[in-house]
């Protein structure tokens, strides 16, 4: 009647123990803020994080590309400025050299007047045979222009002194 050798059924105790451990892990998961993931879609969040990182990476690459393009244009403008300066400098030296060789002041028509080279002007044709269109020496010009200019200045000074004396005599005559 009594069967002693039957195994004791531990299944309700094991079930209770299993529930207690499940409840313990659930509480640990809920009350631990680092491990709590209840109500969150981790896949969607990870995808959003990846998209944001990708967008930031693309913006960084775009900024780097714009910086390279800006630097390229700055270098290009600086090079153009340097080239333009060199061209102007070369043109200026060429112009100066041309003027020095082909447009000398000594070769101009007025060089004898400005440089006092009056002896260089020589007329081979007699003056009485020259017409008015071939005049090269006009009245008041010639070899003695400085002497004539000094005489004119002396005459104007004399005239001014005479006018001042006349004005003073008239004033003195009116006052007396």
PLY file of the C-alpha trace (Angstrom):
ply
format ascii 1.0
element vertex 176
property float x
property float y
property float z
element edge 175
property int vertex1
property int vertex2
end_header
0.00 0.00 0.00
2.55 2.62 0.76
5.04 3.12 -1.86
8.01 4.72 -0.31
10.33 4.59 -3.18
8.33 7.03 -5.30
10.15 10.26 -6.07
8.87 13.38 -4.41
7.35 15.83 -6.90
9.36 19.12 -6.71
7.73 20.74 -9.69
5.63 23.28 -7.73
8.69 24.37 -5.78
10.74 24.63 -8.94
8.00 26.68 -10.58
7.87 29.02 -7.59
11.63 29.35 -7.60
11.63 30.02 -11.33
8.98 32.75 -10.90
10.92 34.34 -8.07
14.14 34.49 -10.13
12.22 35.89 -13.16
10.64 38.55 -10.91
14.05 39.34 -9.44
15.65 39.85 -12.90
12.62 41.88 -14.03
12.93 44.19 -11.00
16.66 44.53 -11.61
15.96 45.42 -15.22
13.20 47.90 -14.39
14.92 49.69 -11.53
18.34 49.84 -13.21
18.18 52.99 -15.40
21.07 51.87 -17.54
19.49 48.61 -18.57
15.86 49.77 -18.78
14.69 49.52 -22.38
11.00 49.00 -21.81
8.85 50.91 -24.35
11.75 51.87 -26.66
12.40 50.68 -30.17
16.14 50.12 -30.12
16.39 49.34 -33.83
14.70 52.63 -34.79
16.88 54.58 -32.34
20.05 52.95 -33.66
18.96 53.72 -37.23
18.33 57.38 -36.30
21.75 57.59 -34.67
23.36 56.10 -37.79
21.48 58.54 -40.06
22.55 61.50 -37.91
26.17 60.35 -37.97
25.96 59.88 -41.74
24.46 63.37 -42.16
27.17 64.94 -39.98
29.83 63.09 -41.94
28.36 64.34 -45.24
28.26 67.93 -43.91
31.86 67.65 -42.74
32.93 66.36 -46.16
30.96 69.15 -47.88
32.64 71.76 -45.66
36.05 70.28 -46.42
35.26 70.37 -50.16
34.11 74.01 -49.92
37.24 74.92 -47.99
39.42 73.30 -50.66
37.48 75.11 -53.39
37.78 78.44 -51.52
41.52 77.93 -51.05
41.91 77.04 -54.74
40.08 80.23 -55.79
42.11 82.34 -53.37
45.35 80.92 -54.75
44.09 81.47 -58.30
43.24 85.11 -57.58
46.59 85.70 -55.91
48.38 84.19 -58.89
46.37 86.35 -61.29
47.25 89.42 -59.23
50.95 88.50 -59.29
50.82 87.87 -63.05
49.10 91.21 -63.64
51.73 93.03 -61.57
54.53 91.31 -63.49
52.90 92.22 -66.82
52.55 95.85 -65.73
56.14 95.93 -64.54
57.38 94.42 -67.83
55.25 96.87 -69.82
56.58 99.77 -67.78
60.21 98.71 -68.31
59.58 98.21 -72.04
57.95 101.62 -72.27
60.79 103.24 -70.35
63.34 101.55 -72.58
61.46 102.62 -75.73
61.30 106.20 -74.52
64.98 106.17 -73.64
66.00 104.89 -77.06
63.44 106.34 -79.49
61.94 109.41 -77.82
64.95 111.21 -76.46
64.34 114.78 -75.44
67.48 115.91 -77.20
65.95 114.79 -80.52
62.73 116.76 -80.11
61.97 119.93 -82.01
61.91 122.08 -78.87
65.11 120.76 -77.34
67.07 123.85 -78.32
64.61 126.08 -76.43
64.38 123.99 -73.27
67.99 122.84 -73.00
69.64 126.08 -74.12
71.10 124.40 -77.16
70.87 127.55 -79.21
73.99 126.86 -81.18
72.43 123.74 -82.67
69.97 125.78 -84.71
71.65 126.67 -87.98
69.89 127.89 -91.06
71.61 127.11 -94.33
69.24 129.13 -96.51
69.57 132.91 -96.32
66.85 134.49 -94.20
65.66 136.85 -96.93
64.71 133.91 -99.15
62.66 132.17 -96.43
58.91 132.68 -96.47
56.60 133.01 -93.48
55.80 129.26 -93.51
59.43 128.33 -93.00
60.10 130.58 -90.05
62.04 128.90 -87.30
63.17 131.94 -85.34
60.43 134.34 -84.35
60.58 137.89 -83.09
61.81 137.91 -79.49
63.61 134.60 -79.89
67.14 133.99 -80.86
70.56 133.87 -79.36
70.09 136.86 -77.04
66.73 136.08 -75.41
68.13 136.00 -71.86
69.69 139.43 -72.33
66.42 140.82 -73.69
64.46 139.29 -70.81
66.75 140.96 -68.25
66.35 144.32 -70.00
62.55 143.93 -69.97
62.58 143.15 -66.25
64.70 146.26 -65.55
62.33 148.40 -67.61
59.24 147.08 -65.79
60.90 147.76 -62.41
61.65 151.35 -63.48
58.06 151.83 -64.65
56.69 150.46 -61.35
58.92 152.79 -59.30
57.83 155.75 -61.38
54.14 154.85 -60.89
54.60 154.51 -57.12
56.32 157.92 -56.93
53.53 159.54 -58.96
50.87 158.01 -56.69
52.73 159.18 -53.57
53.03 162.74 -54.97
49.32 162.82 -55.76
48.43 161.61 -52.26
50.77 164.16 -50.67
49.33 166.93 -52.88
45.75 166.09 -51.86
46.61 165.89 -48.18
48.37 169.30 -48.11
0 1
1 2
2 3
3 4
4 5
5 6
6 7
7 8
8 9
9 10
10 11
11 12
12 13
13 14
14 15
15 16
16 17
17 18
18 19
19 20
20 21
21 22
22 23
23 24
24 25
25 26
26 27
27 28
28 29
29 30
30 31
31 32
32 33
33 34
34 35
35 36
36 37
37 38
38 39
39 40
40 41
41 42
42 43
43 44
44 45
45 46
46 47
47 48
48 49
49 50
50 51
51 52
52 53
53 54
54 55
55 56
56 57
57 58
58 59
59 60
60 61
61 62
62 63
63 64
64 65
65 66
66 67
67 68
68 69
69 70
70 71
71 72
72 73
73 74
74 75
75 76
76 77
77 78
78 79
79 80
80 81
81 82
82 83
83 84
84 85
85 86
86 87
87 88
88 89
89 90
90 91
91 92
92 93
93 94
94 95
95 96
96 97
97 98
98 99
99 100
100 101
101 102
102 103
103 104
104 105
105 106
106 107
107 108
108 109
109 110
110 111
111 112
112 113
113 114
114 115
115 116
116 117
117 118
118 119
119 120
120 121
121 122
122 123
123 124
124 125
125 126
126 127
127 128
128 129
129 130
130 131
131 132
132 133
133 134
134 135
135 136
136 137
137 138
138 139
139 140
140 141
141 142
142 143
143 144
144 145
145 146
146 147
147 148
148 149
149 150
150 151
151 152
152 153
153 154
154 155
155 156
156 157
157 158
158 159
159 160
160 161
161 162
162 163
163 164
164 165
165 166
166 167
167 168
168 169
169 170
170 171
171 172
172 173
173 174
174 175
